Amino acid sequence: MKKIKTAIIGAAGYTGGELLRLLLHHPTCDLIYVHSNSQKGKKVYEVHPDLIGETELEFTDKVQTDGIEAVFLGLPHGQTKGFLEEHPFPTNTVIIDLSTDFRDESDGFVYGLPEVHKSKIQEAKKIANPGCFATAIQLALLPAIAQNWVNDTAHITGITGSTGAGKALSETTHFSYRTNNISVYKLFTHQHLKEIRQTFRQINHDFNKELLFVPYRGNFSRGIWITAYFPYDGDLKTAVQTYKDFYQKAPFTWVSDSDIDLKQAVNTNKCILHLKKEKGQLIIYAAIDNLLKGASGQAVQNFNLAFGLEENLGLNLKSLAF
């Protein structure tokens, strides 16, 4: 099997670490170099200790563009555009960006949500990986939006683990703040709402309903739990079958007939959904791992699609379960 010459730019953080774990064992990936300005010269396993024995790669602050067939960009939000202007890659290099910089499709990148844009991703050279909350919310509501079931305000709550805030310490990521605690942030204004609305309007041009999203900081390290609901006149059996049909060809999105919990999805690239109908509302639960289906796992899924590989290659991961 031909190896794809690959680089990771910004590989010292949580998403960079997850990319390393996936790509070091990916059967078609030849990881040429991993870039970090802050960790240059260090062995990868000195920064990501769980990778001891997996690789002898060292972080470099040098950027090689020639000969690189795929590059994953894990830079802080707002830095990717400038980086690509300073370091242009060949036009045939597949660029997968995990920041917010190119998620507006007017920027020339394909929005990398495979459940909607698979055919576009398969032809793309520039892919914008979706945000973590955006992934879970879209997968929770897309079939309903496509059926035009959401004719009133959709209410959404979501809780994310501390890794969703990145590796850099802040007041709200310290153990003493997070443990035995919960808090709301960016009430109704979360930045991922923009990309969510973009996708919803692509599959339903007339969609213009309010999305009221309450994000919570959770007292756990990884995972996202979404609860979304809206008024619904139909029956639950029809809704469940509609969701199953919508995701029939999606290898990582599953509709469960029984109640779900977050640990089913943590450490996997799955999105697991469960539907209920109560008091005239259709309620959808969604669970993902924010670092995998919400970031690095989905990026590898897009890598597979862009290179004509099996969509789940290198992504058959075991959940934590307990």
Short mmCIF file of the C-alpha atoms (twelve columns), coordinates in Angstrom:
data_MODEL
# 
_entry.id   MODEL 
# 
loop_
_atom_site.group_PDB 
_atom_site.id 
_atom_site.type_symbol 
_atom_site.label_atom_id 
_atom_site.label_alt_id 
_atom_site.label_comp_id 
_atom_site.label_asym_id 
_atom_site.label_seq_id 
_atom_site.Cartn_x 
_atom_site.Cartn_y 
_atom_site.Cartn_z 
_atom_site.pdbx_PDB_model_num 
ATOM 1   C CA . MET A 1   0.000   0.000  0.000  1 
ATOM 2   C CA . LYS A 2   1.396   3.379  -1.048 1 
ATOM 3   C CA . LYS A 3   2.424   5.606  1.844  1 
ATOM 4   C CA . ILE A 4   1.230   9.215  1.874  1 
ATOM 5   C CA . LYS A 5   3.897   11.713 2.916  1 
ATOM 6   C CA . THR A 6   2.286   13.641 5.738  1 
ATOM 7   C CA . ALA A 7   3.123   16.492 8.137  1 
ATOM 8   C CA . ILE A 8   1.452   17.922 11.225 1 
ATOM 9   C CA . ILE A 9   1.829   21.636 11.934 1 
ATOM 10  C CA . GLY A 10  1.129   22.501 15.562 1 
ATOM 11  C CA . ALA A 11  1.425   19.021 17.055 1 
ATOM 12  C CA . ALA A 12  2.097   19.833 20.727 1 
ATOM 13  C CA . GLY A 13  -1.487  20.382 21.887 1 
ATOM 14  C CA . TYR A 14  -4.352  18.009 22.581 1 
ATOM 15  C CA . THR A 15  -5.561  17.719 18.986 1 
ATOM 16  C CA . GLY A 16  -1.980  17.437 17.737 1 
ATOM 17  C CA . GLY A 17  -1.357  14.643 20.203 1 
ATOM 18  C CA . GLU A 18  -4.458  12.788 19.049 1 
ATOM 19  C CA . LEU A 19  -3.390  13.195 15.412 1 
ATOM 20  C CA . LEU A 20  0.000   11.695 16.279 1 
ATOM 21  C CA . ARG A 21  -1.600  8.717  17.996 1 
ATOM 22  C CA . LEU A 22  -3.797  8.048  14.968 1 
ATOM 23  C CA . LEU A 23  -1.313  8.727  12.184 1 
ATOM 24  C CA . LEU A 24  1.626   6.829  13.679 1 
ATOM 25  C CA . HIS A 25  -0.435  3.660  13.271 1 
ATOM 26  C CA . HIS A 26  -2.306  4.582  10.098 1 
ATOM 27  C CA . PRO A 27  -1.410  2.001  7.421  1 
ATOM 28  C CA . THR A 28  -1.024  4.533  4.589  1 
ATOM 29  C CA . CYS A 29  0.572   7.451  6.453  1 
ATOM 30  C CA . ASP A 30  4.295   8.219  6.269  1 
ATOM 31  C CA . LEU A 31  4.719   10.893 8.928  1 
ATOM 32  C CA . ILE A 32  7.615   12.980 7.586  1 
ATOM 33  C CA . TYR A 33  7.747   15.600 10.335 1 
ATOM 34  C CA . VAL A 34  5.836   17.122 13.228 1 
ATOM 35  C CA . HIS A 35  6.087   20.860 13.788 1 
ATOM 36  C CA . SER A 36  6.017   22.912 16.973 1 
ATOM 37  C CA . ASN A 37  7.718   26.226 17.670 1 
ATOM 38  C CA . SER A 38  7.453   25.774 21.431 1 
ATOM 39  C CA . GLN A 39  8.739   22.175 21.591 1 
ATOM 40  C CA . LYS A 40  11.412  22.149 18.869 1 
ATOM 41  C CA . GLY A 41  14.172  19.614 19.420 1 
ATOM 42  C CA . LYS A 42  12.205  17.511 21.890 1 
ATOM 43  C CA . LYS A 43  11.227  13.932 21.230 1 
ATOM 44  C CA . VAL A 44  7.510   13.539 20.586 1 
ATOM 45  C CA . TYR A 45  7.192   11.258 23.621 1 
ATOM 46  C CA . GLU A 46  8.698   13.918 25.883 1 
ATOM 47  C CA . VAL A 47  5.651   16.088 25.175 1 
ATOM 48  C CA . HIS A 48  3.130   13.252 24.757 1 
ATOM 49  C CA . PRO A 49  4.445   10.707 27.306 1 
ATOM 50  C CA . ASP A 50  1.991   7.967  26.323 1 
ATOM 51  C CA . LEU A 51  3.788   7.721  22.962 1 
ATOM 52  C CA . ILE A 52  7.008   6.399  24.477 1 
ATOM 53  C CA . GLY A 53  8.069   3.389  22.450 1 
ATOM 54  C CA . GLU A 54  5.870   4.430  19.514 1 
ATOM 55  C CA . THR A 55  8.208   6.824  17.689 1 
ATOM 56  C CA . GLU A 56  11.589  8.514  17.759 1 
ATOM 57  C CA . LEU A 57  10.348  11.584 15.873 1 
ATOM 58  C CA . GLU A 58  11.419  14.987 17.172 1 
ATOM 59  C CA . PHE A 59  9.519   18.237 16.967 1 
ATOM 60  C CA . THR A 60  10.928  20.733 14.503 1 
ATOM 61  C CA . ASP A 61  10.304  24.423 13.924 1 
ATOM 62  C CA . LYS A 62  11.232  24.065 10.251 1 
ATOM 63  C CA . VAL A 63  8.447   23.917 7.664  1 
ATOM 64  C CA . GLN A 64  8.981   21.643 4.675  1 
ATOM 65  C CA . THR A 65  6.443   22.069 1.886  1 
ATOM 66  C CA . ASP A 66  7.986   20.269 -1.106 1 
ATOM 67  C CA . GLY A 67  7.063   16.614 -1.369 1 
ATOM 68  C CA . ILE A 68  4.378   16.777 1.331  1 
ATOM 69  C CA . GLU A 69  1.173   15.158 0.084  1 
ATOM 70  C CA . ALA A 70  -0.982  15.879 3.139  1 
ATOM 71  C CA . VAL A 71  -0.674  18.413 5.937  1 
ATOM 72  C CA . PHE A 72  -2.776  18.740 9.075  1 
ATOM 73  C CA . LEU A 73  -2.874  22.232 10.566 1 
ATOM 74  C CA . GLY A 74  -3.416  22.336 14.317 1 
ATOM 75  C CA . LEU A 75  -2.519  25.970 14.877 1 
ATOM 76  C CA . PRO A 76  -4.411  28.300 17.241 1 
ATOM 77  C CA . HIS A 77  -7.524  29.918 15.822 1 
ATOM 78  C CA . GLY A 78  -6.693  32.957 13.722 1 
ATOM 79  C CA . GLN A 79  -3.132  31.899 12.845 1 
ATOM 80  C CA . THR A 80  -3.694  29.517 9.947  1 
ATOM 81  C CA . LYS A 81  -4.294  32.055 7.176  1 
ATOM 82  C CA . GLY A 82  -1.071  33.868 7.939  1 
ATOM 83  C CA . PHE A 83  0.852   30.600 8.192  1 
ATOM 84  C CA . LEU A 84  -0.303  29.442 4.746  1 
ATOM 85  C CA . GLU A 85  0.559   32.806 3.211  1 
ATOM 86  C CA . GLU A 86  4.080   32.511 4.625  1 
ATOM 87  C CA . HIS A 87  4.431   28.795 3.803  1 
ATOM 88  C CA . PRO A 88  2.477   27.985 0.614  1 
ATOM 89  C CA . PHE A 89  2.149   24.259 -0.044 1 
ATOM 90  C CA . PRO A 90  1.998   22.810 -3.577 1 
ATOM 91  C CA . THR A 91  -1.452  22.917 -5.159 1 
ATOM 92  C CA . ASN A 92  -1.725  19.124 -5.072 1 
ATOM 93  C CA . THR A 93  -1.112  18.929 -1.299 1 
ATOM 94  C CA . VAL A 94  -4.230  18.028 0.696  1 
ATOM 95  C CA . ILE A 95  -4.565  20.630 3.470  1 
ATOM 96  C CA . ILE A 96  -6.776  19.777 6.449  1 
ATOM 97  C CA . ASP A 97  -7.236  22.690 8.841  1 
ATOM 98  C CA . LEU A 98  -8.552  22.131 12.355 1 
ATOM 99  C CA . SER A 99  -8.930  25.825 13.253 1 
ATOM 100 C CA . THR A 100 -11.920 28.105 12.709 1 
ATOM 101 C CA . ASP A 101 -10.146 30.083 9.990  1 
ATOM 102 C CA . PHE A 102 -11.687 28.498 6.884  1 
ATOM 103 C CA . ARG A 103 -15.046 27.065 7.974  1 
ATOM 104 C CA . ASP A 104 -16.918 29.695 5.982  1 
ATOM 105 C CA . GLU A 105 -17.054 28.002 2.572  1 
ATOM 106 C CA . SER A 106 -16.569 31.358 0.844  1 
ATOM 107 C CA . ASP A 107 -12.914 30.997 1.896  1 
ATOM 108 C CA . GLY A 108 -12.343 28.268 -0.706 1 
ATOM 109 C CA . PHE A 109 -12.154 25.303 1.667  1 
ATOM 110 C CA . VAL A 110 -14.642 22.419 1.637  1 
ATOM 111 C CA . TYR A 111 -16.405 22.065 4.986  1 
ATOM 112 C CA . GLY A 112 -15.365 18.641 6.202  1 
ATOM 113 C CA . LEU A 113 -18.516 17.098 7.662  1 
ATOM 114 C CA . PRO A 114 -18.518 13.714 5.883  1 
ATOM 115 C CA . GLU A 115 -22.140 12.909 6.675  1 
ATOM 116 C CA . VAL A 116 -23.157 15.804 4.382  1 
ATOM 117 C CA . HIS A 117 -20.220 16.638 2.126  1 
ATOM 118 C CA . LYS A 118 -18.599 13.280 1.399  1 
ATOM 119 C CA . SER A 119 -18.503 13.708 -2.384 1 
ATOM 120 C CA . LYS A 120 -17.018 17.210 -2.084 1 
ATOM 121 C CA . ILE A 121 -14.381 16.013 0.390  1 
ATOM 122 C CA . GLN A 122 -13.379 13.197 -1.954 1 
ATOM 123 C CA . GLU A 123 -12.480 15.808 -4.591 1 
ATOM 124 C CA . ALA A 124 -11.040 18.441 -2.259 1 
ATOM 125 C CA . LYS A 125 -7.494  19.651 -1.716 1 
ATOM 126 C CA . LYS A 126 -8.463  22.108 1.036  1 
ATOM 127 C CA . ILE A 127 -10.673 20.887 3.870  1 
ATOM 128 C CA . ALA A 128 -11.892 22.807 6.924  1 
ATOM 129 C CA . ASN A 129 -12.496 20.423 9.807  1 
ATOM 130 C CA . PRO A 130 -15.719 21.228 11.729 1 
ATOM 131 C CA . GLY A 131 -15.737 22.395 15.324 1 
ATOM 132 C CA . CYS A 132 -16.466 19.920 18.116 1 
ATOM 133 C CA . PHE A 133 -19.776 21.364 19.344 1 
ATOM 134 C CA . ALA A 134 -20.692 22.039 15.703 1 
ATOM 135 C CA . THR A 135 -20.182 18.390 14.781 1 
ATOM 136 C CA . ALA A 136 -22.377 17.054 17.577 1 
ATOM 137 C CA . ILE A 137 -25.156 19.630 17.100 1 
ATOM 138 C CA . GLN A 138 -25.278 19.194 13.335 1 
ATOM 139 C CA . LEU A 139 -25.422 15.408 13.550 1 
ATOM 140 C CA . ALA A 140 -28.165 15.691 16.170 1 
ATOM 141 C CA . LEU A 141 -30.368 17.929 14.017 1 
ATOM 142 C CA . LEU A 142 -29.455 17.401 10.342 1 
ATOM 143 C CA . PRO A 143 -32.134 14.789 9.504  1 
ATOM 144 C CA . ALA A 144 -34.799 16.956 11.130 1 
ATOM 145 C CA . ILE A 145 -33.622 20.060 9.271  1 
ATOM 146 C CA . ALA A 146 -33.601 18.143 5.986  1 
ATOM 147 C CA . GLN A 147 -37.209 17.027 6.617  1 
ATOM 148 C CA . ASN A 148 -38.239 20.592 7.523  1 
ATOM 149 C CA . TRP A 149 -39.418 19.431 10.933 1 
ATOM 150 C CA . VAL A 150 -37.834 22.360 12.773 1 
ATOM 151 C CA . ASN A 151 -40.496 25.039 12.363 1 
ATOM 152 C CA . ASP A 152 -39.944 26.761 15.681 1 
ATOM 153 C CA . THR A 153 -37.015 27.598 17.938 1 
ATOM 154 C CA . ALA A 154 -34.654 24.674 18.528 1 
ATOM 155 C CA . HIS A 155 -33.309 24.526 22.069 1 
ATOM 156 C CA . ILE A 156 -29.866 22.993 22.531 1 
ATOM 157 C CA . THR A 157 -27.730 22.358 25.584 1 
ATOM 158 C CA . GLY A 158 -24.221 20.979 25.407 1 
ATOM 159 C CA . ILE A 159 -21.593 20.054 27.955 1 
ATOM 160 C CA . THR A 160 -17.922 19.623 27.071 1 
ATOM 161 C CA . GLY A 161 -14.869 18.319 28.861 1 
ATOM 162 C CA . SER A 162 -11.914 20.504 29.784 1 
ATOM 163 C CA . THR A 163 -9.802  19.365 26.793 1 
ATOM 164 C CA . GLY A 164 -12.211 21.326 24.608 1 
ATOM 165 C CA . ALA A 165 -10.544 24.512 25.851 1 
ATOM 166 C CA . GLY A 166 -7.100  23.435 24.646 1 
ATOM 167 C CA . LYS A 167 -3.857  22.651 26.440 1 
ATOM 168 C CA . ALA A 168 -2.943  26.186 27.524 1 
ATOM 169 C CA . LEU A 169 -3.939  26.786 31.133 1 
ATOM 170 C CA . SER A 170 -6.648  29.265 31.969 1 
ATOM 171 C CA . GLU A 171 -8.708  30.073 35.026 1 
ATOM 172 C CA . THR A 172 -11.582 27.844 33.896 1 
ATOM 173 C CA . THR A 173 -9.434  24.801 33.007 1 
ATOM 174 C CA . HIS A 174 -7.619  24.429 36.322 1 
ATOM 175 C CA . PHE A 175 -8.550  21.286 38.283 1 
ATOM 176 C CA . SER A 176 -9.594  23.369 41.282 1 
ATOM 177 C CA . TYR A 177 -12.114 25.258 39.113 1 
ATOM 178 C CA . ARG A 178 -13.467 22.330 37.101 1 
ATOM 179 C CA . THR A 179 -13.772 19.640 39.751 1 
ATOM 180 C CA . ASN A 180 -17.199 19.432 41.437 1 
ATOM 181 C CA . ASN A 181 -18.250 22.393 39.315 1 
ATOM 182 C CA . ILE A 182 -20.270 23.371 36.259 1 
ATOM 183 C CA . SER A 183 -20.598 26.716 34.481 1 
ATOM 184 C CA . VAL A 184 -22.141 28.303 31.395 1 
ATOM 185 C CA . TYR A 185 -20.158 30.232 28.803 1 
ATOM 186 C CA . LYS A 186 -20.920 32.033 25.518 1 
ATOM 187 C CA . LEU A 187 -24.667 31.838 26.155 1 
ATOM 188 C CA . PHE A 188 -26.520 31.871 22.777 1 
ATOM 189 C CA . THR A 189 -23.374 33.283 21.072 1 
ATOM 190 C CA . HIS A 190 -21.024 30.326 20.625 1 
ATOM 191 C CA . GLN A 191 -18.800 30.702 17.556 1 
ATOM 192 C CA . HIS A 192 -19.787 27.293 16.180 1 
ATOM 193 C CA . LEU A 193 -23.345 28.492 15.528 1 
ATOM 194 C CA . LYS A 194 -22.170 30.214 12.332 1 
ATOM 195 C CA . GLU A 195 -20.928 27.013 10.697 1 
ATOM 196 C CA . ILE A 196 -23.977 25.107 11.960 1 
ATOM 197 C CA . ARG A 197 -26.363 27.546 10.280 1 
ATOM 198 C CA . GLN A 198 -24.282 27.405 7.091  1 
ATOM 199 C CA . THR A 199 -24.753 23.633 6.818  1 
ATOM 200 C CA . PHE A 200 -28.437 23.751 7.743  1 
ATOM 201 C CA . ARG A 201 -29.110 26.272 4.983  1 
ATOM 202 C CA . GLN A 202 -27.217 24.122 2.496  1 
ATOM 203 C CA . ILE A 203 -29.541 21.181 3.081  1 
ATOM 204 C CA . ASN A 204 -32.662 23.314 3.613  1 
ATOM 205 C CA . HIS A 205 -32.435 26.689 1.886  1 
ATOM 206 C CA . ASP A 206 -35.492 28.011 3.702  1 
ATOM 207 C CA . PHE A 207 -34.233 27.244 7.202  1 
ATOM 208 C CA . ASN A 208 -34.237 30.412 9.325  1 
ATOM 209 C CA . LYS A 209 -35.329 29.309 12.788 1 
ATOM 210 C CA . GLU A 210 -33.600 30.339 15.986 1 
ATOM 211 C CA . LEU A 211 -30.994 28.031 17.523 1 
ATOM 212 C CA . LEU A 212 -30.725 28.769 21.229 1 
ATOM 213 C CA . PHE A 213 -27.570 27.033 22.431 1 
ATOM 214 C CA . VAL A 214 -26.447 26.875 26.071 1 
ATOM 215 C CA . PRO A 215 -22.857 25.520 26.349 1 
ATOM 216 C CA . TYR A 216 -21.602 24.172 29.699 1 
ATOM 217 C CA . ARG A 217 -18.115 23.470 30.986 1 
ATOM 218 C CA . GLY A 218 -18.092 19.972 32.450 1 
ATOM 219 C CA . ASN A 219 -16.012 18.523 35.269 1 
ATOM 220 C CA . PHE A 220 -14.517 15.756 33.101 1 
ATOM 221 C CA . SER A 221 -11.635 15.789 30.636 1 
ATOM 222 C CA . ARG A 222 -13.095 14.701 27.302 1 
ATOM 223 C CA . GLY A 223 -16.382 14.196 25.536 1 
ATOM 224 C CA . ILE A 224 -19.406 16.242 24.445 1 
ATOM 225 C CA . TRP A 225 -23.042 15.596 25.321 1 
ATOM 226 C CA . ILE A 226 -25.771 17.404 23.389 1 
ATOM 227 C CA . THR A 227 -29.489 17.567 24.113 1 
ATOM 228 C CA . ALA A 228 -31.547 19.216 21.368 1 
ATOM 229 C CA . TYR A 229 -35.336 19.506 21.125 1 
ATOM 230 C CA . PHE A 230 -38.093 21.245 19.181 1 
ATOM 231 C CA . PRO A 231 -41.899 20.918 18.706 1 
ATOM 232 C CA . TYR A 232 -42.761 17.850 16.620 1 
ATOM 233 C CA . ASP A 233 -46.176 16.556 15.540 1 
ATOM 234 C CA . GLY A 234 -45.031 13.230 14.099 1 
ATOM 235 C CA . ASP A 235 -44.544 9.898  15.825 1 
ATOM 236 C CA . LEU A 236 -41.279 8.680  17.333 1 
ATOM 237 C CA . LYS A 237 -41.053 5.544  15.183 1 
ATOM 238 C CA . THR A 238 -41.061 7.643  12.000 1 
ATOM 239 C CA . ALA A 239 -38.427 9.988  13.409 1 
ATOM 240 C CA . VAL A 240 -36.105 7.142  14.415 1 
ATOM 241 C CA . GLN A 241 -36.395 5.470  11.009 1 
ATOM 242 C CA . THR A 242 -35.796 8.794  9.258  1 
ATOM 243 C CA . TYR A 243 -32.603 9.287  11.264 1 
ATOM 244 C CA . LYS A 244 -31.420 5.734  10.574 1 
ATOM 245 C CA . ASP A 245 -32.062 6.171  6.846  1 
ATOM 246 C CA . PHE A 246 -30.237 9.514  6.796  1 
ATOM 247 C CA . TYR A 247 -27.097 7.992  8.361  1 
ATOM 248 C CA . GLN A 248 -27.321 4.607  6.627  1 
ATOM 249 C CA . LYS A 249 -24.036 5.130  4.770  1 
ATOM 250 C CA . ALA A 250 -22.253 7.015  7.576  1 
ATOM 251 C CA . PRO A 251 -19.808 4.568  9.202  1 
ATOM 252 C CA . PHE A 252 -19.403 6.542  12.437 1 
ATOM 253 C CA . THR A 253 -22.875 7.935  13.163 1 
ATOM 254 C CA . TRP A 254 -25.277 5.550  14.835 1 
ATOM 255 C CA . VAL A 255 -28.839 5.800  16.117 1 
ATOM 256 C CA . SER A 256 -29.355 3.749  19.276 1 
ATOM 257 C CA . ASP A 257 -32.768 2.352  20.172 1 
ATOM 258 C CA . SER A 258 -31.858 2.404  23.865 1 
ATOM 259 C CA . ASP A 259 -30.612 5.162  26.153 1 
ATOM 260 C CA . ILE A 260 -27.008 6.186  25.628 1 
ATOM 261 C CA . ASP A 261 -24.226 7.590  27.775 1 
ATOM 262 C CA . LEU A 262 -21.111 9.617  27.045 1 
ATOM 263 C CA . LYS A 263 -18.572 6.852  27.651 1 
ATOM 264 C CA . GLN A 264 -19.926 4.901  24.687 1 
ATOM 265 C CA . ALA A 265 -18.418 7.544  22.417 1 
ATOM 266 C CA . VAL A 266 -15.289 8.630  24.326 1 
ATOM 267 C CA . ASN A 267 -12.040 7.426  22.704 1 
ATOM 268 C CA . THR A 268 -13.870 6.649  19.441 1 
ATOM 269 C CA . ASN A 269 -14.710 8.495  16.235 1 
ATOM 270 C CA . LYS A 270 -18.408 7.748  16.689 1 
ATOM 271 C CA . CYS A 271 -21.369 10.019 17.123 1 
ATOM 272 C CA . ILE A 272 -24.081 8.103  18.956 1 
ATOM 273 C CA . LEU A 273 -27.646 9.421  18.849 1 
ATOM 274 C CA . HIS A 274 -30.830 8.563  20.718 1 
ATOM 275 C CA . LEU A 275 -34.305 9.998  20.123 1 
ATOM 276 C CA . LYS A 276 -37.281 10.482 22.440 1 
ATOM 277 C CA . LYS A 277 -40.666 12.175 22.155 1 
ATOM 278 C CA . GLU A 278 -42.069 13.853 25.241 1 
ATOM 279 C CA . LYS A 279 -44.702 16.584 25.697 1 
ATOM 280 C CA . GLY A 280 -44.901 17.324 21.973 1 
ATOM 281 C CA . GLN A 281 -41.140 17.697 21.607 1 
ATOM 282 C CA . LEU A 282 -38.698 15.561 19.629 1 
ATOM 283 C CA . ILE A 283 -35.602 15.223 21.808 1 
ATOM 284 C CA . ILE A 284 -32.249 14.120 20.418 1 
ATOM 285 C CA . TYR A 285 -29.264 13.122 22.517 1 
ATOM 286 C CA . ALA A 286 -25.834 13.110 20.859 1 
ATOM 287 C CA . ALA A 287 -22.509 11.934 22.283 1 
ATOM 288 C CA . ILE A 288 -19.052 12.358 20.747 1 
ATOM 289 C CA . ASP A 289 -15.429 12.552 21.813 1 
ATOM 290 C CA . ASN A 290 -14.495 16.215 21.321 1 
ATOM 291 C CA . LEU A 291 -10.877 15.321 20.443 1 
ATOM 292 C CA . LEU A 292 -11.750 12.567 17.951 1 
ATOM 293 C CA . LYS A 293 -15.050 12.927 16.058 1 
ATOM 294 C CA . GLY A 294 -14.942 16.558 17.209 1 
ATOM 295 C CA . ALA A 295 -11.397 17.171 15.907 1 
ATOM 296 C CA . SER A 296 -8.526  14.795 15.078 1 
ATOM 297 C CA . GLY A 297 -10.525 11.644 14.327 1 
ATOM 298 C CA . GLN A 298 -12.761 13.500 11.897 1 
ATOM 299 C CA . ALA A 299 -9.651  15.062 10.339 1 
ATOM 300 C CA . VAL A 300 -8.283  11.560 9.652  1 
ATOM 301 C CA . GLN A 301 -11.706 10.544 8.325  1 
ATOM 302 C CA . ASN A 302 -11.424 13.468 5.874  1 
ATOM 303 C CA . PHE A 303 -7.842  12.433 5.019  1 
ATOM 304 C CA . ASN A 304 -9.130  8.962  4.131  1 
ATOM 305 C CA . LEU A 305 -11.871 10.367 1.907  1 
ATOM 306 C CA . ALA A 306 -9.553  12.828 0.155  1 
ATOM 307 C CA . PHE A 307 -7.146  10.020 -0.777 1 
ATOM 308 C CA . GLY A 308 -9.791  7.503  -1.851 1 
ATOM 309 C CA . LEU A 309 -9.234  5.214  1.145  1 
ATOM 310 C CA . GLU A 310 -11.751 3.326  3.244  1 
ATOM 311 C CA . GLU A 311 -13.465 5.966  5.346  1 
ATOM 312 C CA . ASN A 312 -12.845 4.151  8.626  1 
ATOM 313 C CA . LEU A 313 -9.188  3.244  7.966  1 
ATOM 314 C CA . GLY A 314 -7.122  3.693  11.127 1 
ATOM 315 C CA . LEU A 315 -10.191 4.746  13.103 1 
ATOM 316 C CA . ASN A 316 -11.551 1.499  14.535 1 
ATOM 317 C CA . LEU A 317 -11.013 2.575  18.121 1 
ATOM 318 C CA . LYS A 318 -12.240 1.063  21.373 1 
ATOM 319 C CA . SER A 319 -14.454 3.104  23.675 1 
ATOM 320 C CA . LEU A 320 -13.520 3.478  27.325 1 
ATOM 321 C CA . ALA A 321 -16.850 1.889  28.348 1 
ATOM 322 C CA . PHE A 322 -15.950 1.834  32.052 1 
# 
